Each structure stands twice: as structure tokens, then as C-alpha cells.
């Protein structure tokens, strides 16, 4: 239980720090959150918990493929934010991201990459 609490505290600290830095500097905050911190932390936690190398490698592999269809959201959200407001822009961006994911997953399936859960 102690280990889980430590994981939560370190992970939460990273997220809160990124949020606080973003308040002060748009560019620095964006650069920090663009780094794959959650993925890196997950890989570290998996390794420290003695997960098999194959599981850790699969996590990194699938993370790459899941990130690609989310990228359009970061272009669409700022554009529609100005006209729709924050919450509607967020919901619309999430919907667009889901649609991009499904199209992308169908496309890469032709190459033997199955992203459907």
C-alpha cells in the first residue's frame, strides 16, 4: 500500500507542477506537458514492479499508435475555443479525437496493428 501512495504522490506532483508552470508560461507549460511524462512514469512503475520486458515494450509500442490520432485535437481545440467556449470546445475536441481514433485504427489495422480494445 505504501508503494501505491508513493506512486500517486510522485505522479500527482508532476501533473500539478506542469499545471502551475503553465500558469506562468504558456510555452514552457506546453513543452513540459508535451513530454511523455505519464508514459515515462508508467514505464518506470512497470519496471520497478518487475513487469515482464514484453509488457513494458508493448506499452511503449501502443502508446505511440494511440498518440497519433489525438494530435489533431491540439490544432482544433484552440480554433473552436474562441467561438464555442471552453466546455463545448473541449467536448467537441474529444468527439473529433474519438472519430480520428476510429478512422486511424481502421486504417492501421490493414497493416496488422490492432488498436481496438
Secondary structure by P-SEA (a helix, b strand, c coil): caaaaaaaaaaaaaaaaaaaaaaccaaaaaaaaacaaaaaaaaaaaaaacccaaaaaaaaaaaaaaaaaaaaaaaaaaaaccccccaaaaaaaaaaaaaaaaaaaaaaccccccccc
